[in-house]
Amino acid sequence: MKSRYQNRIELLQGTLDLLILQTLQWGSQHGYGITQAIRARSGEALQVDTGSLYPALHRLERQKWIAAAWKVSENKQRVRVYRLTAAGKKQLLSERSRWEQLSEAIAGILNPAKGNEA
């Protein structure tokens, strides 16, 4: 059982929020579609389970960064479809900027420039 989870990357709450917002930037989606998009775009490295996804969606909805509506899917099932709001688009820009700063800072530690080595 351990090998199944060996390559799995655990997502921090803020990172999951960023990924959900980015996924919805590409278009409205239901919960399962969001998880599939994250999985596909990450080359199968990131998998979001429903126990993490739905609390994150509810939290983002409370923040007014996403909005939801019930719709009927192609196979006649009622599904909750989420979309990014104007406030969510602003938040996404802010989160992306913070993520880029964090990524650069970590890269600076992992791959120090030749002139900066101690």
C-alpha positions in Angstrom: 0.0 0.0 0.0 2.9 2.4 0.7 4.2 2.3 -2.9 0.8 3.6 -4.1 1.3 6.8 -2.2 5.1 7.1 -2.7 4.9 9.5 -5.6 1.8 11.3 -4.5 2.3 15.0 -3.8 0.3 16.4 -0.9 -1.2 19.8 -1.5 -1.3 22.6 1.0 -4.6 24.3 1.4 -3.5 27.5 -0.3 -2.0 25.6 -3.2 -5.2 23.7 -3.7 -7.1 27.0 -3.7 -4.7 28.4 -6.4 -5.1 25.3 -8.5 -8.9 25.4 -8.3 -9.0 29.1 -9.2 -6.7 28.5 -12.1 -8.7 25.5 -13.4 -11.9 27.7 -13.3 -10.0 30.4 -15.2 -10.2 28.0 -18.2 -14.0 27.7 -17.9 -16.9 26.7 -15.6 -16.6 23.2 -14.3 -18.2 20.7 -11.9 -16.2 19.2 -9.0 -15.2 16.0 -10.8 -14.2 18.0 -13.9 -11.9 20.2 -11.7 -10.2 17.1 -10.2 -9.8 15.7 -13.7 -8.3 18.9 -15.0 -5.8 19.2 -12.2 -4.8 15.5 -12.6 -4.4 15.8 -16.4 -2.6 19.1 -16.5 -0.2 17.9 -13.8 0.8 14.8 -15.8 -1.1 12.7 -13.3 1.2 13.8 -10.4 -1.5 15.8 -8.5 -4.7 14.0 -7.4 -7.3 15.8 -5.4 -9.7 13.7 -3.4 -13.2 14.8 -2.7 -12.5 15.1 1.0 -10.1 18.0 0.1 -11.9 19.4 -3.0 -15.4 20.1 -1.6 -14.3 21.9 1.6 -12.0 24.0 -0.6 -14.8 24.8 -3.1 -17.1 25.8 -0.2 -14.4 28.0 1.3 -13.8 29.7 -2.0 -17.5 30.2 -2.5 -17.8 31.8 1.0 -14.9 34.1 0.0 -17.0 35.1 -3.1 -14.1 34.0 -5.4 -16.2 31.4 -7.1 -20.0 31.0 -7.6 -22.0 27.9 -8.1 -25.2 26.9 -9.8 -27.1 23.6 -10.3 -27.2 22.4 -13.9 -28.2 19.2 -15.6 -25.2 17.3 -17.2 -25.1 15.6 -20.5 -26.1 12.3 -18.8 -29.1 14.0 -17.2 -27.5 14.2 -13.7 -27.9 17.3 -11.5 -24.4 18.8 -11.0 -23.1 21.8 -9.2 -21.1 23.9 -11.7 -18.5 26.4 -10.4 -17.3 29.5 -12.1 -14.7 32.1 -11.3 -16.1 35.5 -10.2 -14.5 38.9 -10.8 -13.1 38.9 -7.2 -11.8 35.4 -7.9 -9.9 36.6 -11.0 -8.2 39.3 -8.8 -7.4 36.7 -6.2 -6.0 34.3 -8.8 -3.6 37.1 -10.0 -2.6 37.7 -6.4 -2.1 34.0 -5.6 -0.1 33.5 -8.8 2.2 36.4 -7.9 2.8 35.0 -4.4 3.4 31.5 -5.9 6.0 32.8 -8.3 7.8 34.7 -5.5 7.8 31.5 -3.4 9.0 29.4 -6.3 11.8 31.8 -7.0 12.8 31.9 -3.3 12.9 28.1 -3.1 14.8 27.8 -6.4 17.4 30.3 -5.0 18.0 27.9 -2.1 17.9 24.7 -4.1 20.0 26.1 -7.0 22.2 28.9 -5.7 23.9 31.0 -8.3 27.6 30.4 -8.5 28.4 33.8 -7.1 26.1 33.5 -4.1 27.4 30.2 -2.7 28.7 30.5 0.8 
